[in-house]
Amino acid sequence: MRFAAVLNQDGGTLRAIDVEAFSEQLRQTLEAAGHSVEIDIVAGRDVAAALEKAIARRNIDVVLAGGGDGTISTAASLLMNKKKALAILPAGTMNLFARGLGIPQTLGAALQSFADGKVIAVDMASANGRPFVHQFSVGMHASMVQLRETMDFGSRLGKMQASVRAAWEAIKNPPALKVSLSVGNAEIVTRTTGIGISNNLFGEGHLPYADNPAGGVLGIYVSVARRRHHLAKLLLDMLRGRWRQSAHVEVHQAGRAVLKIHSPARKFSAVVDGELIGLKRETTIEIHPGALKVLVPSGNARAKAADAGINRPGRISVPRAALPARSAASSAT
């Protein structure tokens, strides 16, 4: 295969290593496996333009994006519904989308996995037309990101520590949004401290990422926690992948959802793949099955499961019976 690699020298763990030496390792690894590669090392502000240039090259099969979660989300958005595939070099803090694809979490191991990888199609989602690969969220998560952006951190560990501090500050003064949420034929009207909508349902027993990246559904998570200790417990449950057993979140799935904000405040924020954005009073979130081609490790079980899911158009791989029976409508006020 013919690769074009774009490495964000300011993003994630790449800023802490010798990127020139790593790019040579990348070249040797891929060429030893019979591939060719063109490598572009750029500053963070130039990533989008470099990715667009790589995608425009006619003789390229795979665009390899290296950097933090913002770099990967940008690359996926630009490659949505394109013939070229995305290879993800996970250099971010959590790398949740990469984890769901079964991509090794160390840079060297990820490179080795690309040498004999396979291309599959996975889902993307969008919020008012803006693509995302992991999650759209409002409420607590947006408050946490706003608080974290006021803090100084210069490393992956520092960002994680800042996230913990910001989460605690948000829990001490949680938002309360009055919303309506249309899911299928049902409309939920409630006050909530947060709503997260993911590109496919999160799996259990691990960090919040999808076990099947081609499941064909949005995962919709409505927080019904009000008290501080309930919010803290909910956050811990989500991080440990125990949300199905949590009494503080209600779960739905759908191909499309419409979120309306009825709270009186003039300005609202949302988080899309970790980036804070302005939120309109009405947002339509949709799943786009098979909209992104990705390069994944050939022997990975998750890749095989995803491949099986996308070979049957329209199939929802995650059964409804797997979800809790309770409904957020019961919390309507």
C-alpha positions, -999 to +999 in steps of 0.1 A: +000+000+000+010+036-005+009+057+026+010+095+033+018+102+069+011+135+087+027+138+121+017+166+144+049+175+162+029+195+188+003+168+195+001+142+223+032+121+230+049+131+197+059+164+212+079+144+239+100+124+215+125+129+186+099+130+158+126+130+131+140+097+144+105+083+148+096+092+112+127+072+101+115+042+121+080+046+105+096+046+070+118+016+077+089-004+092+065+002+063+091-002+036+103-035+051+068-048+047+066-038+010+048-004+014+058+031+004+054+062+025+056+099+022+061+117+056+051+152+065+060+166+100+040+197+107+031+221+136-003+217+151-017+248+133-008+232+100-023+197+105-056+202+087-039+217+056-013+189+055-041+163+058-061+179+030-029+178+009-023+142+016-059+132+009-058+150-024-029+129-037-041+104-063-015+078-057-022+073-020-041+044-004-038+052+033-034+085+052-016+079+084-024+106+111-002+109+141-011+131+170-036+136+198-074+131+196-079+164+178-056+154+150-073+120+146-108+135+147-098+161+120-083+133+098-114+112+101-137+141+093-117+149+061-117+112+051-154+106+057-170+089+027-137+089+009-120+059-008-087+064+011-083+047+045-072+062+078-043+047+098-043+061+134-011+066+152-024+069+188-005+097+205-033+113+226-042+111+262-069+084+260-070+073+223-105+060+228-114+056+191-081+038+184-088+015+214-121+006+199-104-004+167-079-026+185-049-005+176-019-010+199-014+019+223+024+023+219+038+040+189+061+013+179+035-015+182+010+006+162+035+009+134+041-028+133+004-035+132+001-013+101+027-033+082+002-062+077-030-045+085-063-047+068-088-021+057-124-022+070-153+002+071-165+016+104-192+041+114-190+079+120-215+102+135-224+138+131-239+167+151-257+192+129-235+180+101-202+181+120-186+147+119-172+129+150-157+095+158-162+092+195-187+114+214-209+145+215-217+156+250-234+185+269-237+194+305-211+181+330-185+171+303-187+205+287-183+222+321-153+200+329-135+208+296-142+245+301-126+244+335-096+223+323-089+248+296-081+274+323-054+251+338-018+248+328-004+213+318+025+204+296+023+166+294-001+137+290+001+131+327-005+167+334-036+167+312-049+137+331-044+154+364-060+186+352-090+165+340-094+151+375-093+185+391-117+199+365-141+170+370-142+176+408-148+213+403-177+205+379-192+180+403-192+207+431-213+230+409-231+208+384-251+222+355-288+215+353-302+216+317-338+214+308-339+194+276-361+174+253-346+145+234-363+128+205-351+092+202-370+073+175-407+078+181-402+088+217-396+122+232-380+125+266-384+158+285-362+161+316-337+180+336-303+165+334-267+172+345-254+157+313-260+139+281-235+120+260-241+105+226-215+082+212-206+068+179-218+032+187-225+018+221-197+018+247-186-017+258-184-029+293-155-034+317-131-008+302-128+028+294-157+043+274-152+032+238-172+011+214-164-026+212-180-028+178-172+003+157-196-008+130-226-014+151-248+011+132-263+029+163-258+059+185-253+052+222-273+078+241-265+083+278-287+105+300-275+114+335-301+114+362-276+120+390-283+151+410-262+149+442-224+153+443-217+118+454-240+104+428-222+124+401-188+112+414-201+076+414-214+080+378-181+093+366-163+064+382-188+039+367-182+053+332-144+052+335-146+016+347-172+006+320-199-002+345-225+021+331-251-007+325-252-014+362-253+023+372-285+037+388-275+072+377-275+069+339-302+058+315-293+043+281-309+044+247-298+035+212-310+049+179-298+059+144-308+095+150-316+118+179-327+154+182-316+174+213-334+206+222-322+229+250-350+247+269-329+263+297-331+301+297-293+308+294-283+324+261-251+305+255-244+268+258-213+246+250-209+211+238-179+188+235-172+170+202-143+145+203-128+164+231-131+199+215-153+226+231-177+241+206-208+264+207-241+246+211-273+256+192-306+252+209-314+223+186-289+196+175-295+166+153-271+137+159-270+109+133-250+077+127-234+072+093-228+034+089-196+024+071-186+061+064-149+057+073-123+033+060-097+025+086-065+004+087-066-021+116-044-050+128-053-079+106-056-105+134-076-084+158-108-099+171-126-065+172-116-059+135-132-092+125-164-084+144-166-050+128-160-065+094-188-089+099-211-061+110-206-040+079-209-068+054-247-068+060-260-034+051-285-020+076-278-046+102-276-034+138-249-056+154-257-047+190-290-063+200-316-041+218-320-069+244-285-061+256-296-027+270-313-020+303-350-019+302-354+013+321-362+045+302-352+081+308-388+090+303-394+080+338-373+109+350-393+135+330-403+166+348 
